[in-house]
Amino acid sequence: MQDFDLDERDLRLLHALQIRPRAPWAALAPIVGADAVTLARRWNVLHEAGLAWVTAYKGLGAKYSGAVVEIDCAPASIIRATEELAGEKEVMTIDQTAGGRDLVVTLMCRTEADLSRFLLDRLCTVEGIRSTRTHRTIRLLADAQQWRLRSLQDAEARLLERNLPRPVPAGREMPPEIEEQLAVILKADGRASVADIAARLDISPAKAKNAVATLVAHQRLVLRLEIARPYTPWPVSVWYFMRVPATKVEAVAGRLTGLEEVRLVTTTGGMYSILMAVWLRRIEDMTVLERQLGERLPFAEIMDRSIVLRTPKHVGHRLDPTGKRTP
């Protein structure tokens, strides 16, 4: 049973932070409809409760190798295997699902060699795993940085985007070690202050501000607001596994990215052409979505789907069984 309800002002605040995750409270106040002190106080409540947080991960401007892995476990070993996998830095997200697989695991590795090592050498050592099916991601066409709560009106969202332009590259390129340390800081707290970043990296505040702007502008780092899904109006999460004729893959994937429910669309080199993850308001909405897909994209075949039961790890952060981030 939920012990917390997000009200409309909370949802407006969170929608604004989806658009500009590091925006000053004073800049958000006119859009959200509350003063800066109130917004800061409310954010602290949501953040401390594990209901919302801003994190960072590698973007399309960074070099990495990714895959989505379906895992089947012995029934008594699902929890144990999940815990072991959750401790691996290469594991971004773990979904425990109902359907044709027990776990759907998203991997992000530095290099192809690292990805191969994890898939071939590490997975086989996890006790309880009976089989795996790996889908090497080819092109990520949409991820949850584009997904919106839809609590702000379109005009309000456009005003916020206009008042707070996206960061632009500033200054010289930073040393790799500084970039790595900054990524660690922002992964833990994407709203860490410039002063805090500067102190931890032992650089000036101006350099810290420029470093964040440069990484985000070049998409080497993505800043993203995350929300405890069961507490939102979209508590149902579903993975779709689709097969599409080779000549239609790009067109279909592009159409899928325009759906409001979509959180992720990627083309893959596995037995499926496209993997898609969605958030829905009700379980019954699966039927509505699938009917729409059948009508609009008749050559896109849904081969399978899995409903997410729990997400013990999400974009590098551990979650409790209710979906809230753990300390």
Phi, psi and omega in degrees: 000135181291141179249015183203138177240128174280120178274179186296324179292322175301313182295325177293318177298315183292323176298317178299320179288335172297324181284314181225088188299333182252018183298141174296147181300323181297327179286332181276336188306310182296330181283312185287326179097034176207157182286164186299321181296317179297317180296316180298317180296317181293321177300317180299321178296312181296319182293314181295329179282354181077018183271336181207145179200157176250129182231179180219149176207168183294137179256190184293341178278354180257158178270124175201164177236130185235161178202156171245129185240125170273133183231132172254134182237159166296138186308321182282354186251000185300313182295316181296316179295321178299314181298318181293317180293324182297337179279356182269131182294334179289340182274111180278311186219142174232123173247127172270125192232161170256132182141215186278009176207153180274322181229144167242116187245128178259126182249145172222113183242159182295316186222169175299322180297318179295320178296316179298318179298316181295315183291320187268328186253326185271313185302322183292347180268352182281117184295135176100345178284126181262326179199158178223154173225118187258135177240103179290121180288136180258306182220118176276114184263336177203139168224182193290356175294340178267347183285142183231150177288337179064036176266332173276150172288156182303319181295323178292319179296317179295322178297318179297316178297322181288320181288332181235084181300157177297152179299151175242152180304140182223131175074190182280163176296144182269156176300147182305323182292325177292319179299317180295317179295320179296320178299321179295317181297314184284335173296318180288322181208098182293347177254019176304138184290156177300321180298318179294317178299314181300316181296318182288330179266353182059047175228171181287155176304323179298317179293323179295316179298316179294324180296315178298313181300319183293315180298317182289318181297323180274003180058027172283340177220135177251127173263132187215133172282134175243147182228142175296106190306316183299344182264359179266172173288359180237071186280351185259127178242136183223137171263136174242138180243115192237149175238131185224142175305143186307323182286349185249355188303307184297319180295315180296312181301320178296323177292323181295325183296342180275355180283136183296333184281345191285131174252334181207137170222125176218142171275151185223165177258017181265204183286347175249148179282322187222137170248139182222137175241136182227157168247136182232157178284324183218154178299327180295341181289346173302317181297319180296313181298316182292326176294318178297318179297319180296324181284321186271329184228069187296340180269001175264111185264123174280110182279328181194166175210154178221132177273133180282126178270314177213156175234092183290337177218133184222117180048048174086359182244139178281138179241150177275175183298343178272355179097000180273148178291138178271154181301000000 
